[in-house]
């Protein structure tokens, strides 16, 4: 399915109208994987405040779209609420399962990083729940380096979860 879709998609800033599809994709990963540490599915209403935190500055959310359908998103959010961390963002990516491995994630993340280079951002960090070889490969491909692994620091569905953290300096455009 993704062969044709991956060749013809656009990347744009997300709109509130994208929220139902973003929630649908997120809920898939909540219910079927450990890629997110959320333990219960969410609703559009519950995600409105989260979505409202994005804009044109250092905290952005982009979507890839084809034929009117959102294929996935990449976003940057506040890393920590203390002023000392104002130039650090946490990045994340989430794709529809049908569109993983088709180049959509690379394009989305690349665009996000290019936009961050025009913002007062010094460092992007990303935590990847394990195991997730595809996400680790994507982050390495885009210049992130491994910082370390938190082992068994979260619990979901009766299992201990670990995550490896990565960082990437953001060079000004």
PASEBA-1860 file (N, C-alpha, C; in nm, 3 decimals):
! residues 173
1> XXXXXXXX> 0.081/-0.120/0.000/0.000/0.000/0.000/0.085/0.126/0.000 ~ 0.194/0.127/0.080/0.266/0.252/0.095/0.358/0.286/-0.021 ~ 0.378/0.198/-0.118/0.468/0.230/-0.228/0.424/0.356/-0.303 ~ 0.297/0.363/-0.342/0.249/0.480/-0.414/0.230/0.599/-0.321 ~ 0.178/0.577/-0.203/0.152/0.686/-0.109/0.282/0.755/-0.072 ~ 0.386/0.679/-0.048/0.512/0.737/-0.003/0.574/0.828/-0.108 ~ 0.543/0.805/-0.234/0.599/0.886/-0.340/0.526/1.020/-0.354 ~ 0.405/1.030/-0.302/0.324/1.148/-0.325/0.257/1.192/-0.196
9> XXXXXXXX> 0.330/1.266/-0.115/0.272/1.320/0.007/0.329/1.458/0.030 ~ 0.258/1.536/0.108/0.303/1.669/0.142/0.324/1.676/0.294 ~ 0.410/1.767/0.334/0.434/1.791/0.475/0.390/1.933/0.504 ~ 0.313/1.947/0.611/0.262/2.078/0.647/0.244/2.086/0.798 ~ 0.222/2.208/0.845/0.193/2.226/0.987/0.055/2.164/1.013 ~ 0.042/2.095/1.124/-0.085/2.031/1.159/-0.189/2.137/1.192 ~ -0.314/2.103/1.165/-0.427/2.188/1.204/-0.513/2.109/1.303 ~ -0.600/2.180/1.369/-0.687/2.114/1.467/-0.773/2.007/1.401
17> XXXXXXXX> -0.802/2.023/1.273/-0.879/1.923/1.200/-0.807/1.790/1.186 ~ -0.675/1.790/1.205/-0.596/1.667/1.198/-0.603/1.586/1.328 ~ -0.651/1.648/1.433/-0.647/1.585/1.565/-0.716/1.448/1.572 ~ -0.833/1.429/1.511/-0.893/1.295/1.517/-0.802/1.185/1.460 ~ -0.736/1.213/1.349/-0.646/1.114/1.289/-0.521/1.095/1.375 ~ -0.469/1.203/1.431/-0.352/1.191/1.519/-0.386/1.106/1.641 ~ -0.505/1.124/1.696/-0.549/1.044/1.811/-0.566/0.898/1.770 ~ -0.620/0.875/1.652/-0.637/0.737/1.603/-0.502/0.666/1.592
25> XXXXXXXX> -0.403/0.733/1.536/-0.270/0.674/1.523/-0.210/0.650/1.662 ~ -0.221/0.750/1.749/-0.166/0.735/1.885/-0.231/0.619/1.958 ~ -0.363/0.608/1.947/-0.434/0.500/2.016/-0.393/0.362/1.967 ~ -0.358/0.351/1.839/-0.308/0.223/1.788/-0.182/0.182/1.866 ~ -0.089/0.275/1.882/0.036/0.243/1.951/0.016/0.222/2.100 ~ -0.080/0.294/2.159/-0.109/0.273/2.300/-0.162/0.132/2.322 ~ -0.254/0.090/2.236/-0.321/-0.040/2.254/-0.235/-0.159/2.214 ~ -0.148/-0.142/2.115/-0.081/-0.259/2.056/0.070/-0.265/2.072
33> XXXXXXXX> 0.130/-0.161/2.132/0.276/-0.160/2.144/0.318/-0.096/2.275 ~ 0.447/-0.097/2.298/0.506/-0.023/2.409/0.581/0.100/2.358 ~ 0.553/0.143/2.235/0.623/0.258/2.178/0.585/0.388/2.247 ~ 0.473/0.388/2.315/0.434/0.502/2.398/0.410/0.451/2.538 ~ 0.440/0.532/2.636/0.421/0.488/2.775/0.280/0.517/2.824 ~ 0.195/0.572/2.739/0.054/0.587/2.775/-0.004/0.448/2.800 ~ -0.087/0.436/2.902/-0.143/0.305/2.936/-0.290/0.293/2.901 ~ -0.354/0.404/2.866/-0.495/0.401/2.829/-0.515/0.487/2.704
41> XXXXXXXX> -0.602/0.442/2.617/-0.630/0.519/2.496/-0.684/0.657/2.532 ~ -0.669/0.751/2.440/-0.707/0.889/2.464/-0.822/0.929/2.370 ~ -0.868/1.051/2.386/-0.975/1.105/2.302/-0.929/1.237/2.242 ~ -1.000/1.281/2.141/-0.970/1.411/2.081/-0.981/1.520/2.187 ~ -1.088/1.515/2.265/-1.108/1.618/2.368/-0.992/1.621/2.468 ~ -0.941/1.506/2.505/-0.830/1.500/2.601/-0.700/1.551/2.541 ~ -0.689/1.557/2.410/-0.565/1.599/2.345/-0.567/1.744/2.300 ~ -0.676/1.815/2.318/-0.685/1.953/2.270/-0.580/2.041/2.335
49> XXXXXXXX> -0.566/2.037/2.467/-0.466/2.120/2.534/-0.325/2.088/2.486 ~ -0.296/1.959/2.469/-0.165/1.917/2.415/-0.144/1.981/2.278 ~ -0.244/1.972/2.191/-0.232/2.024/2.054/-0.215/2.176/2.054 ~ -0.284/2.244/2.142/-0.278/2.390/2.148/-0.140/2.441/2.188 ~ -0.055/2.355/2.240/0.081/2.394/2.278/0.177/2.408/2.161 ~ 0.132/2.375/2.041/0.219/2.383/1.923/0.189/2.510/1.845 ~ 0.290/2.557/1.770/0.274/2.676/1.688/0.388/2.689/1.590 ~ 0.433/2.813/1.565/0.541/2.839/1.470/0.678/2.848/1.535
57> XXXXXXXX> 0.684/2.847/1.668/0.811/2.864/1.739/0.885/2.733/1.755 ~ 0.951/2.715/1.869/1.029/2.592/1.888/0.943/2.467/1.909 ~ 0.816/2.486/1.940/0.727/2.371/1.962/0.630/2.362/1.845 ~ 0.662/2.271/1.753/0.587/2.258/1.628/0.538/2.116/1.611 ~ 0.428/2.102/1.537/0.381/1.969/1.498/0.353/1.972/1.349 ~ 0.416/1.879/1.279/0.401/1.866/1.134/0.332/1.735/1.104 ~ 0.258/1.732/0.993/0.197/1.608/0.947/0.237/1.583/0.803 ~ 0.240/1.455/0.767/0.253/1.414/0.627/0.113/1.374/0.584
65> XXXXXXXX> 0.075/1.420/0.466/-0.061/1.396/0.418/-0.057/1.350/0.273 ~ -0.144/1.257/0.240/-0.159/1.210/0.103/-0.306/1.184/0.077 ~ -0.357/1.243/-0.029/-0.496/1.221/-0.065/-0.593/1.260/0.045 ~ -0.559/1.362/0.122/-0.645/1.407/0.231/-0.633/1.325/0.359 ~ -0.545/1.227/0.362/-0.529/1.142/0.480/-0.395/1.171/0.546 ~ -0.398/1.193/0.677/-0.275/1.212/0.754/-0.207/1.076/0.771 ~ -0.080/1.071/0.732/-0.001/0.947/0.740/0.077/0.937/0.870 ~ 0.102/1.052/0.932/0.178/1.054/1.055/0.217/1.195/1.092
73> XXXXXXXX> 0.288/1.207/1.205/0.329/1.338/1.253/0.468/1.331/1.315 ~ 0.532/1.447/1.319/0.657/1.466/1.392/0.642/1.597/1.467 ~ 0.689/1.598/1.591/0.672/1.721/1.668/0.786/1.744/1.765 ~ 0.796/1.870/1.805/0.892/1.911/1.908/0.813/1.975/2.021 ~ 0.849/1.939/2.142/0.778/1.992/2.258/0.877/2.033/2.366 ~ 0.826/2.101/2.465/0.910/2.145/2.577/0.970/2.022/2.645 ~ 1.101/2.029/2.670/1.168/1.917/2.736/1.142/1.920/2.887 ~ 1.167/2.031/2.950/1.141/2.048/3.093/1.092/2.190/3.116
81> XXXXXXXX> 1.018/2.210/3.222/0.953/2.339/3.247/1.044/2.445/3.309 ~ 1.169/2.416/3.331/1.261/2.515/3.390/1.328/2.597/3.279 ~ 1.351/2.725/3.309/1.407/2.817/3.209/1.542/2.770/3.154 ~ 1.620/2.699/3.232/1.751/2.653/3.185/1.739/2.560/3.065 ~ 1.621/2.501/3.046/1.599/2.408/2.935/1.527/2.472/2.817 ~ 1.513/2.604/2.815/1.435/2.670/2.710/1.488/2.646/2.569 ~ 1.615/2.614/2.552/1.668/2.593/2.417/1.683/2.444/2.384 ~ 1.623/2.359/2.465/1.621/2.215/2.440/1.477/2.173/2.412
89> XXXXXXXX> 1.457/2.094/2.307/1.324/2.041/2.276/1.331/1.889/2.274 ~ 1.218/1.828/2.306/1.205/1.683/2.292/1.128/1.659/2.163 ~ 1.180/1.570/2.080/1.114/1.541/1.952/1.052/1.402/1.955 ~ 0.952/1.386/1.871/0.883/1.258/1.862/0.825/1.242/1.722 ~ 0.805/1.119/1.683/0.746/1.089/1.553/0.650/0.973/1.569 ~ 0.542/0.978/1.495/0.442/0.872/1.500/0.379/0.857/1.363 ~ 0.387/0.738/1.307/0.334/0.713/1.173/0.224/0.609/1.177 ~ 0.132/0.621/1.085/0.033/0.516/1.065/0.109/0.387/1.039
97> XXXXXXXX> 0.069/0.275/1.100/0.142/0.149/1.078/0.156/0.112/0.930 ~ 0.059/0.148/0.850/0.064/0.115/0.707/0.169/0.196/0.631 ~ 0.223/0.301/0.693/0.316/0.388/0.622/0.455/0.390/0.682 ~ 0.482/0.298/0.771/0.617/0.288/0.827/0.708/0.224/0.723 ~ 0.832/0.268/0.719/0.931/0.210/0.628/0.918/0.257/0.485 ~ 0.841/0.363/0.462/0.819/0.412/0.326/0.885/0.546/0.299 ~ 0.966/0.596/0.393/1.033/0.723/0.374/0.956/0.842/0.430 ~ 0.835/0.820/0.477/0.753/0.929/0.531/0.818/0.983/0.658
105> XXXXXXXX> 0.862/0.896/0.746/0.922/0.939/0.872/1.049/1.020/0.851 ~ 1.133/0.976/0.760/1.257/1.049/0.731/1.225/1.189/0.680 ~ 1.130/1.199/0.589/1.093/1.330/0.534/1.033/1.420/0.642 ~ 0.945/1.367/0.724/0.882/1.445/0.830/0.986/1.496/0.930 ~ 1.070/1.407/0.976/1.169/1.444/1.078/1.271/1.543/1.021 ~ 1.312/1.523/0.896/1.406/1.614/0.831/1.347/1.754/0.825 ~ 1.222/1.765/0.786/1.155/1.896/0.779/1.146/1.960/0.917 ~ 1.112/1.881/1.018/1.104/1.934/1.153/1.240/1.989/1.197
113> XXXXXXXX> 1.346/1.913/1.175/1.480/1.957/1.215/1.522/2.084/1.140 ~ 1.485/2.094/1.013/1.516/2.215/0.937/1.442/2.336/0.994 ~ 1.318/2.317/1.034/1.241/2.426/1.093/1.297/2.465/1.230 ~ 1.341/2.367/1.306/1.399/2.396/1.437/1.528/2.477/1.425 ~ 1.599/2.461/1.314/1.723/2.537/1.292/1.697/2.686/1.278 ~ 1.573/2.724/1.251/1.536/2.865/1.240/1.476/2.919/1.371 ~ 1.484/2.839/1.476/1.428/2.875/1.607/1.542/2.886/1.709 ~ 1.514/2.943/1.825/1.616/2.948/1.930/1.628/2.812/2.001
121> XXXXXXXX> 1.670/2.712/1.924/1.684/2.576/1.975/1.830/2.535/1.961 ~ 1.885/2.484/2.068/2.025/2.439/2.069/2.036/2.287/2.058 ~ 1.940/2.214/2.117/1.951/2.069/2.125/1.814/2.003/2.114 ~ 1.808/1.895/2.038/1.688/1.811/2.032/1.721/1.680/2.101 ~ 1.630/1.632/2.185/1.647/1.504/2.252/1.527/1.416/2.218 ~ 1.549/1.285/2.221/1.441/1.191/2.191/1.460/1.065/2.273 ~ 1.354/1.020/2.335/1.355/0.895/2.409/1.280/0.789/2.330 ~ 1.343/0.674/2.311/1.284/0.567/2.231/1.261/0.445/2.319
129> XXXXXXXX> 1.133/0.409/2.333/1.098/0.291/2.411/1.151/0.167/2.340 ~ 1.207/0.076/2.417/1.271/-0.043/2.361/1.179/-0.165/2.369 ~ 1.189/-0.254/2.273/1.274/-0.249/2.154/1.207/-0.170/2.042 ~ 1.286/-0.100/1.963/1.234/-0.027/1.848/1.350/0.003/1.754 ~ 1.396/-0.099/1.685/1.512/-0.087/1.596/1.489/0.015/1.486 ~ 1.368/0.025/1.434/1.340/0.119/1.325/1.357/0.263/1.371 ~ 1.307/0.295/1.489/1.320/0.432/1.539/1.465/0.465/1.573 ~ 1.536/0.370/1.630/1.678/0.392/1.659/1.754/0.418/1.530
137> XXXXXXXX> 1.727/0.340/1.428/1.794/0.359/1.298/1.760/0.497/1.239 ~ 1.635/0.537/1.248/1.594/0.667/1.195/1.668/0.780/1.267 ~ 1.672/0.775/1.398/1.738/0.881/1.473/1.888/0.886/1.440 ~ 1.952/0.771/1.432/2.095/0.770/1.396/2.116/0.826/1.255 ~ 2.029/0.788/1.163/2.037/0.836/1.024/2.029/0.989/1.018 ~ 1.951/1.048/1.109/1.931/1.192/1.108/2.027/1.268/1.200 ~ 2.132/1.200/1.245/2.238/1.268/1.318/2.225/1.270/1.469 ~ 2.130/1.197/1.523/2.119/1.186/1.668/2.224/1.086/1.718
145> XXXXXXXX> 2.278/1.113/1.836/2.372/1.020/1.898/2.313/0.970/2.030 ~ 2.349/0.848/2.061/2.297/0.784/2.182/2.360/0.845/2.307 ~ 2.274/0.872/2.406/2.320/0.927/2.533/2.324/0.818/2.639 ~ 2.221/0.734/2.643/2.217/0.628/2.743/2.080/0.566/2.751 ~ 2.069/0.462/2.833/1.944/0.387/2.845/1.897/0.387/2.989 ~ 1.772/0.423/3.007/1.704/0.403/3.135/1.646/0.262/3.130 ~ 1.687/0.177/3.221/1.644/0.038/3.222/1.531/0.017/3.321 ~ 1.425/-0.046/3.270/1.310/-0.084/3.353/1.262/0.030/3.443
153> XXXXXXXX> 1.240/0.146/3.385/1.198/0.261/3.465/1.051/0.296/3.450 ~ 0.979/0.218/3.371/0.835/0.237/3.355/0.770/0.099/3.346 ~ 0.641/0.096/3.373/0.569/-0.032/3.371/0.441/-0.014/3.291 ~ 0.417/-0.106/3.197/0.296/-0.104/3.115/0.257/-0.247/3.084 ~ 0.129/-0.275/3.099/0.075/-0.408/3.068/0.152/-0.519/3.139 ~ 0.192/-0.494/3.262/0.260/-0.596/3.341/0.406/-0.616/3.305 ~ 0.464/-0.529/3.220/0.603/-0.544/3.176/0.683/-0.419/3.211 ~ 0.808/-0.440/3.248/0.898/-0.328/3.269/0.944/-0.277/3.133
161> XXXXXXXX> 0.952/-0.144/3.121/0.995/-0.082/2.996/1.123/-0.004/3.016 ~ 1.204/-0.006/2.913/1.328/0.071/2.910/1.323/0.164/2.790 ~ 1.405/0.267/2.792/1.415/0.353/2.674/1.558/0.404/2.661 ~ 1.599/0.419/2.536/1.729/0.476/2.505/1.706/0.619/2.460 ~ 1.789/0.708/2.514/1.778/0.850/2.482/1.887/0.891/2.385 ~ 1.848/0.981/2.295/1.937/1.033/2.191/1.935/1.185/2.197 ~ 2.039/1.247/2.143/2.044/1.391/2.132/2.105/1.432/1.998 ~ 2.069/1.552/1.955/2.123/1.606/1.830/2.133/1.758/1.842
169> XXXXX> 2.253/1.813/1.826/2.265/1.958/1.825/2.188/2.016/1.707 ~ 2.129/2.131/1.727/2.059/2.201/1.618/2.144/2.320/1.578 ~ 2.196/2.315/1.457/2.278/2.424/1.406/2.188/2.531/1.347 ~ 2.211/2.658/1.380/2.127/2.765/1.326/2.130/2.767/1.173 ~ 2.015/2.794/1.115/2.005/2.799/0.967/2.079/2.920/0.913
END
